[in-house]
Amino acid sequence: MKMKLKEMRSETLTLILVNLAGIMERADESLLPGVYKEVGAALHTDPTGLGSLTLFRSMVQSSCYPIAAYLALRHNRTHVIALGAFLWAAATFLVAISSTFAEVAISRGLNGIGLAIVTPAIQSLVADSTDDSNRGTAFGWLQLTASLGSIIGGLCSVLIASKSFMGIPGWRIAFHLVGLISVIVGILVCLFANDPHFSDSDGKAKAQTPHKPFWSEVKDLVKEAKLVMKIPSFQILVAQGVSGSFPWSALSFTPMWLELIGFSHKTTAILWTIFVIGGSLGGLFGGKMGDILAKRLPNSGRIILSQISSGSAIPLAAILLLVLPDDPSTALMHGLVLFIMGLSISWNAPATNNPIFAEIVPERSRTSIYALDRSFESILASFAPPIVGILSQHVYGYKPIPKGSTDSEEIETDRENAASLAKALYTAIGIPMAICCVIYSFLYCTYPRDRERARMDALIESEMQQIETENPPSGEEYSQFHMLETGELHGKERNVIDIDYEAEESLDFDENDKKRLLSLG
């Protein structure tokens, strides 16, 4: 009883620290969008240039997800999270002292490496600590706490952006603060969090697979990635994720759009915080509803919920960006629509994507599937900010304020630019969300099959481990069982297992063991 209590306390502390790391990750991500206007003025950069900073960071981040998968599979995931926190903190400090566009771009690239290392490790830790009945709720809480990070980063940057301390611009101070807190969180995770794959209740390292050369491990990782990418449901979720992530990436221009309308820094911070709060509560609501619907409609409940969520973004974004007047006196209406929009469009990840990813692969492949998903989604979604910038400038007529303009001329130009940016934002939200909603429909066919196939894989792996336990190898003999592929033939599940024996003699199975394996077919 004491042992179980100790394990529960360790798991709870780990989840708290992991969520804390998620908070700081999102705080760091939201810093730059919150000060686009100030950074643009300091570096003499237009919206396209500002968007390219996020694009560069996201591309570096996406290219580093395979490294993240390798680290999370072969090393203690809590240490991997701490390493990522230290890397993005160092990059955040560098942004704070940068004076040219090139320096900021390089710093954001380093920032992307740190953020990439952390995400798959956090998601797989959450997936491993839950089951099918509460996984959506757990991911909902993760989204809620991460949204707190967006609030912290957004408020911290927007509220002090226009101020200065001892001659240092406020936006630079914001980067210093987040970098410092990230270092503290990294230290706490490293010291007190626990990875269940690497330590048992006695604190000793669990039995590890025999040490392999680096290139051999890389080949194994590539082989596993290929198997994951062949899963139809994974392909569908990545396809919808690419289109579904695009609007969220484009929304990084929302604070700038609100300021161009005429809202003050303080009002902009409040409005953006209202949207983020709506999104965080929506994530928790969506995750909980996903668990409930998954029990009642196991083959379709989660999918229905995600289609409602993505479909609702289209009319809500139209009301926000095209219907409401560009008038700073309408803060209440803007706040209400932003809250409803955040509450409604944030269900996909906690209710559908993340739980389904955990269900369609064996437990050992979870880190890989989360890393691959983030890699494919973010590298394409990262094109959203520069596309919004290009659309606003070259399609919808955004133009910089001419030098020597009077106050009234500046206000008029800002209003015109706000309308241009709003049209560009709606183009980057409405079309991708419609595509996302349609793509989800294909899951109705593939998800039930892929889920059952993964369950069969887990059952066979369990049987293999039981046989190994009942027939322990002598001396240095050991066998490794690799699930190579699963296929479907005439509506029946077919599992192909490759058994590599590395011993002088193969293991002898008795007749009962043979019957048990045959019965699984």
N, C-alpha and C positions, 0 to 999 in steps of 0.2 A: 504493500500500500504506500509506504514511504517512497519507494522507488518510483512508482507511477506519479505520485505527487511532485517529486523532484523533476521528473521528465516534463510534466505539464507546466511547471514553473519555468523551466529552461526554454520550452517551446514558446510560451507566452512572451517571455523576455526577448527571445529572438525575433518574434513577429513584431513586437513593439519597436525594436531597434531597426528592423528592416523597413518598417513603415516610416520611421524617422529619416532613414536614408532616402526613401522615396520622396519625402517632403522636400529635402534639400536638393534632390535631383531636379524636381520640377521648379523649385525656386530659382535655381541656376538657369534653367531653360527659359524662364519667363522674364529674366532681368533685361535682356537686350530689347525685346519687343516693347517693353514698357518705357524705354528711353530712346526709341527710334528718332524722335524729333530732335532731342538734344544731341545725340550722337551724330545725326545727319548734319546738324549745324556745326558741330565741333570738327567734323572730318570733311565738311563741304561735300556731302554725298546725297544723291537723290534716292527716291524709293526703290528704284531698281538696284542700286548699289547696296542699300540696306538689306533688301531681300536676298541678295547674293551672299551676304555674310551668313545668314541662316542656311542657305543652300550649301555653302562650303562646309559648315559644321556638320550638317546632316549627311552629306556625302562621305565625309571622313568617318562619322559615326556608323553609317551603314556598312562601310568597308571593314570596320573593326568588329562587327558582330561575330564573324567566324572565330576570331581570337577569343572573344568573350565566351563562346561556347566551349572552346578547348580549355580555357582556364577554369570555367565552372564545372566541367566534367572531371578534370584531373586534380583540382585543388579545392581546398576548403572554401565554400562559397562565401562565407562571412568575411574571410580574408580578401577574396576577390572584390567584394563590395567595398571594403575599406580602401583597397588600392585604387578603385575607381573614384572614390570620394576624394582621395589625396590628389589624384591627377586633375580632376575637374576644378578643385580648389586652387591648384597652382595656376591653371589656365585662367581662372577668374581673376586672380591677382594680376596676371599679365595684362588682361584686358583693361584693368583699372589704371595701369600705368602707360598704356599705349597712347601714342600721339599721332599715328598715321593709319590710314585705312589698311595697308598691308600688315602692320603689326597686329591690328585687331583681328584680321582674317586668320593669321597664323595662330593667334591665341585661341580663337574659336575652333580651329581645327584640333588643337590639343584638347580643348574642352570636349569635343566630340568623342575622342578616344576614351576619356574617363566615363562619360555618360553611357557609351556602348558597353563597357565592361560590366556595369552595374545592372542594367535592365534585365537580361535573361536570368541572372543569378537570383534577383529578387522574385521574379515571377515563378521560377521553378521551385524556390523554397516555399512560397505560398501554396503552390499546387501540391507539393509533397506533404504538406501539413494538414490537408483537408481531404474530404471525399466527395463523391458525386452529389451528395445531398446538401452540402453547404459551401461548395467551392465558389459558386456565384456570389454568395454573400461575402466571402473572404476577399474576393477580387473587388467587390463593391467598396469594402472598407479600404482596400489599398488605393482605389481611385479617389475615395473621399480624402484620405490623408495626403495623397499626392496633390490633390486640388488645394489643400491648405498651403502647400508649397508654392503653388501658383499665386495664391492670395498674398503670401508673404513676399515673394519676389516682385509681384506687380505693385503692391502697396509701397514696399521699400524703395523701389526704383522711381515710381511716378511721383510719390509725395515729396521726395527730397531731390528730384531731378533738377528743379529750377533753382534750388538753393546752393549755397557754397559754404564750406567750413575751412577756415584758415586758408582761404584762397583756392581750395580744392573743389572742383565742381561736384554737385551732389550725386550725379550719376556714377562718378568714380567711387565715391564713398560707399554707395550701395553695393558695388562689386566687391569692395574690400570686406564689407560686413558678411556677405553671403559666403565668400571664400573662407573667412575665419571660422564661421559656424560649421561649414562643411568639414573642415579639419577636425573639429571637436567631435562631430558625429562619426567620422571615420575611425577615430581612436576608440570611441565607445563600442562600435560594432566589432572592431578587431578584438577588444578585450573581453566582452561579455556575451556576444551572440554565439550561437552554436549551430553547426551544420550536422543534421542527423546522419548524413552519409559518412561522416568522418570521425564521429566520436560516439561511443555508447554511453550508457548511464554511469559508467565508472570513469568516464573521461578519457578512456584509452582509444587509440585509433582502431577503427574497424578493419577487418580483413580486406586488403586491397588486392586488385588483380596483379599478376606478376608484372614486374617492371618491363617496359618495352622501349626500344629506341624511339627517339622523337618522331622520325619519319614514319615509323610503323603506326604510332598513335595518330598521326595526321591522316594516314591512309584509312584507319578505322573510322575517324571522324568524317572523312569525305564519304565513305561507304554508307555510314548512318545517315548523313545528310541526303544522299541520293535516294535512300529508302523512304525518308520522310517526304521528300519532294514528289514521290510517285503516288502518295496518298491523295485520292481525288478531293476529299473534303479540305485538305490543306491547301490545294491549288485554288479551290473556290474561295476560301477565307482570305488567302493572300490577294486574290484578284479584287474582292470587295474591299479589302483593307487598303489597297492602293488608292482606289477611288474615294473610300470613306475617310482616309486620313488627310486627303488633299484639302477639304474644307477646314479641318481643324488647324492645319498649317497656315492656311490663308488667313484665318482669324487673328493671327498675330498682328495684323494691321488694324484691328478694331480700336485700340487705344488712340492710335494716330488719327483715325477717322473721327472719333468722338471729339478730339481736340480741334480738328479742322472745322467741325460743326460750330464750335465756340464754347464747349464745356471747359471749365477750368481744370487744372491738374487734379485738384481735390475731387471734383465731381466725376472726372474721368476715372480716377482710382476707385471711387465708390461704385460707379456703374459696372466697371470691369470686375470688381469684387462680387457684385450681385450675380453676374453671369457665372463666375467660377463657383460660387456657393450653389447656384442652381445646378451646375454640372456635377458637383460633388454629391449633392443629395440625390440627383438623378442616377448617378452611378450606383449608389447604395440601394436605391429603390429598384433599379433595373436588375441588379444582381440578385436581390431577394425574390423579385417576381420571376426571374429566370429559374431559380431553384424550385419555386412553387409550380410553375407551368411544366417544368421538366418532369415532375412527379406525375402530373395529370396527363400530360401529352409528351411522353418521353421522346418521340421521334420528330416532333414539330414545335413544341412549346417555345424553346429558346429562339428558333428561327422566326416565328411569328412576331415575337417581341422586337427583334432587331429590325424587321421590316417596318413595323409601326414607328420605331424611333428614327430610322433614316428617312422615311417618307415624310415625317412631320417637319423635318428641317426645311423643306422646300417652301411651304407657305409661310412659316414663321420667319425665315430669312427675308422673304419678300416684304413682309410687313415691316420688319426692322429697318431694312436698307432702302426700300423703294417707296413705302407708304407713309411712314412717319415723317413729319416735316424736319428739315435741317435747321432746327431752332433750339438754342440752348435753354429756352424756357420750358421745354418738354421733357425734362429730366425724369419725371415720374413715369411717363409713358414709356420712355426708353428703358428705364430700369425694370418695369413690369414685363415688357416683351423679352428683354435679355434674360430675366429669371426663368420665364416659361420656356424659352428656347433652350437654355442650359439644362433645365430639368428634363426636357423631352428628347434631346438628341444625343444623350450621353450613356445610353444603355448598352450599346453594341459590345464593347469590350468585356465588361463584367458579367453581362447576362448570357452572352453567346460565344464570342470568339475565344476568350481565355479558358472557360470551362470545357469547350469542345476540343480545343487543342490538347488538354490534359486527358481527354477520353479516347482520342483516336490514335494514340501511340502508347507503347509500354512506358512505365515510369522512368526507365533508364534513358529514354529519348526526349524527355520533357524539356531539358535545357536546350537541346538542339532545335526543337520545333519552335520554341519562343525566340531563339536567336535568329533563326532563318526568317521567321515572320517579320520581326523588326527590321531585318536587313532589307528584305524585298519591299516592305511598305514604306519605310522612311526614306529610302534613296529616291523613290519616285515622288512621294509626297513633299519632299524637300524642294521640289521645283515650284511649289505653290507660291511662296512669297515673291520670287522674282517675276513669275507670270502675272501675279496681281499688280506688281509694279509696272510691268510692260503694258498690260491692258489699260491701267489707269492713265499712263503717260501717252501712249501711242494710239489707243483706240478710243478712250473716253475723254481725253483732253486735259489731263492733269498737267499743270505748268508751275514752275517755281515762281516765287514772289520776286518781281523785278526789284533791282536795287534802287533805293531812293523813293520807294512807294510811301504814300501817306498811310496813316492808320486805317482810314476808311477803305482805301484801295487794298490793303493787306487783308482786311476782313472779307471784302467781296471776293478776292482771289481764293481765300481759304474756303468760303462757302462753295465756290465753283469746284474747287479741288475735292471737297468732301463728296459732292454729287458724283464726280468722276470715280473716286475711290469706291463709293458705295456700289456703283454699277459693276466695277471690276470684281469686287468682293462677292456680289451675288452670282456673277458668272462662275466664279471659282467655288461656290457653295452649291448652288441649285443643280447644275448639270452633273457633277460627280456624285452627289447624294442620290439622284435619280438612278444613275448607273449602279450604285452600291445596292440600292433596294432591289433592283431586278436580279443582280448576281446572287443575292441570298437565296433566291428561289431554287437554285440548283442543289442546295443542301438537302432539300426534302428527299432527294433520290440517293445521295451518297452518304450522308451522315449515319443513318442506321446501320448500313453495311460496314462502314469503317469502324464504328464503335464496337460492333460485335467481333470484328476481326481482331481488334486490339485486345479485347477480353479473352479471346481464344489464345492469342499469343501469350498473355500473362498466365493463363491456366497451364499451358504447355510448359512454360518456363518454370512454373511452380512445381509441376510434376518432375521435371528434369532435376531440379534442386533436391527434391525429396528422394529420387533414385540415387543421386550422389551421396546423400546423407546415409541412406540404407546400405550403400555399397561403397564405402570410403576407399579411395585409391591408396596403395601402399607405397612407401618410399617417396620418390619425387614425382610419382605419377599424378597427373591431373588431366581433366578434360574440360574443354571449353565448348559451350553450346551457343551457337550464333543463329539467331532468327534472320534468315536472309530475305525471304519474301513471302508475302501472302497473296493469294490470288483467288479468283472465283471461277468455278467451272460448272456450267449448267445449274446455276443458282445455289450451289453448295460451296461452303467455305473450304479452301484447300490451303494447307500450311506446309511450307517446305522448310525443312530444318537442315542446316549443315552442321555436322558434328565433327570437330577437329580433335583428333586424339594425339596427344604428345606423350607417349609412353612406350615402353618396350612391348607391352601386351595391352590389348584392348580390354575394357571392363567387361566382365561377364554378367549378363542380365539373366535373371531367372524367368520362368514362364509367366509369372504374375506381372512382372514389369513389362514384358512384351505385350501382354493382353491389355494392360493399362494404356500403353502408348497407342496401340491399334484402335482402342475404343475412342480415343480423341479424334481420330480421323472421321 
